[in-house]
Amino acid sequence: MDHLAIRNGRSGVSADPLANARHLIACESVTPARGPVFDMLEEMLVGLGFEVDRFIRGEGPEGSDEEPVENLFAIRHGPSGSPHFAFAGHVDVVPAGDGWQSEPFAPEVRCEPGGDLLYGRGAVDMKGAIACMVAAVADIPAEAGTLSFIITGDEEGPALHGTQALIDRMRERGDIPDMCLVGEPTSVNRLGDMMKIGRRGSVNIWLEVAGTQGHVAYPHLADNPMPKMVAILAELDALVLDKGTDWFQPSSLQITEFNVPNRAHNVIPGRATARISIRFNDQHSGASLSEKVMAIAQKHGGTARPVISGEPFLTPPGTFSQMIADAVKAETGVDPEASTTGGTSDARFLKDLCPVIEFGLVNATMHKTDEAVAVDDLAKLTAIYRRIAMAALSR
């Protein structure tokens, strides 16, 4: 399903990030997100003169990796089309879970000792940042240049039909940005203390050793797979992949599962499985690490099935990162650290379009019960985003 809207005017759109965040949080949008939350975002952006292109990819049953996902690309063309600056993010959220002091999708501002906090699922990750992006562009004149929004409903899920589909759509349209800022919550202790200029790659590998089930008293009639699996895991665990680089931590291989389905004490099992997860820097590729693991598994009589989630990337420090650092310093007095730590994000796909950097709110409560953002941080982040966008458009 495709949906294209082109309207003008500013009715119903707020330049207040708190109001925008309330509206977005109130739209329940557990991944994969569709419908109301996109309706709300479309209304905000169309009111600011953006052309909004919404579409759905994936047609599988509910709960599958092919479950339908909604995406939104919005653009407001400047007089010459270039420069083109893009904001990117996601409106899907993780399930709320139990134990909230208030309803997770009924946003509530509470006065706390350190200042007012807005509570609600997605306040930090990352409807709060999207609310700030919208508020930031509300005061940027159309003649300043081309602005766009790249918004998916499938970042917290399999990420098969989200940002990758958006990239295909943008290429079909010929709308390729010069720079892209992803609003993931990168700040650690206070707003502005960290931005992400790259991310490590990620590969998960499922291991299996097939044996022959038998009675423990007759081991010569059986083939126990567990010693072989233990040998595989021991060799993998002993690997030193690298010592890190100037911008990346050492690559890390972790054993995340070891399973032998055996409910009887006197039976040699017929099968053993395990799983490992590798977060790796730019000295490796997903394919090279997969080949290394497969060779070790085969040496001990096992098999390996890799799934590569993303490759490492780096946006080298330069003009773009300096724009962000200058904007953060001007609004908060903080010098942001340029980092590549943490997990993966959709920046791993967007880096194929243009230089991409992530910067956003404090991440202390993301995915947690009683997720909350400081109201004052919403105002500051809006001002930071506005400065960054204006700097990018004035190059």
C-alpha positions, 0 to 999 in steps of 0.5 A: 500500500502506498500513500502520497500526500502533498498539502501546504499550510501550518495549521495544527502543527506545533513548534513546541517539542513537548506537545509534539512528543505528547502526540506521538507517545499517545499513539501506541506503536509497538514494533512493527508500527503502522497507522495512527503514529504515522497519521500524526507525524504526517499531519505535523509535516504536511503542515510545514510544507513537506511532501509526505510519501508513506508506504508499506512493505512486508506481507507476512502473518503477524509475528513473522519477520515478514509482517507488514511495516509502514515507512514514511519519507517526507521532503521539502525541496529548497529552491535549488534542491541542494544542499539536502539535509535529512533527519532519520529515526523510528516511531516504533517502540518496544513493548511497554511491559509491566510496573509503570507508575502511569499508563505507558501510552498516556504521556504524563509530565511530573515535577521531579526534584531535578526538573519536569520529566515527560513519562511514556514509552518512546519518550527517549527512544525515540519519539522525543527526538522526532518531536524535536526534529519537527519543532526544529524545522518549523522555524527554518524557512523553505528557501534555506534548502532541502530538508527531509525525514526518513522515518521507519516503523521497524527499527526495534524489530527485524529491520527487514522492511524499514530503513532498507526499503526507505533507501530503495524508495529514495533512490527511486525518487532521486532524493539523496541527502548530502548528510543525515542525522539519526536521532538515536539517544546517544547521550549518556550522563547529560544531553550532549556528552556523546555522539556516534560517528560509527558503529560496530558490525554485528553477526549472530551465528547458530552452531550445531553438532549432530551425533547419535543418540544411545544408552550411556552404558553403551557409548560405542553404539552412540556418538556424543555431540557435546564434547565436539560442541565444547571443543568448538566453543572453547576454540571460539572463546579463546580467539583474540580477534583484534586489539581495537583501532583508533575509533573502535573497541576490540571486537567481541565474541560472546557465547549466548546460548548452549542447548542440549535437549536431553531429559534423561540421565542415562541417554547420550543426546543426539544433538547439541546447539549453540549460538554466538554473537560477534560485535566487530570493528572495521578490521573485519567483515561479517563474511570473513568472521563467518568463514572463520567460525564455519572453519572451526565448527567444521574442524570439530564436526559441526556446522555454522549458520551466520546471520549478518545484521550489519557491517561496521562503518565510520564517518570520519571526524570532519565538517559534519561532526564539527557542525554537531559539536558546535551546535551542542556546545552553543546550547549546552556548553558541553563538548560531545565525545565522538564514539562508536560504542554501543549496539547497532542502529539504522545508521548501518543502512543509511551510511550507504546513502551519505555521511551519517552521524547519530545524536540524541537524548540521554539514554538512561531509561530507554527500553525501561519501565517508566521511560522518561525524558527531561522536558528541558532537554526537549527544548535544548535538543530542538535548538541543537537540531535547528542549529545543525540543520541550518549549518548543513543547509548553509554550506 
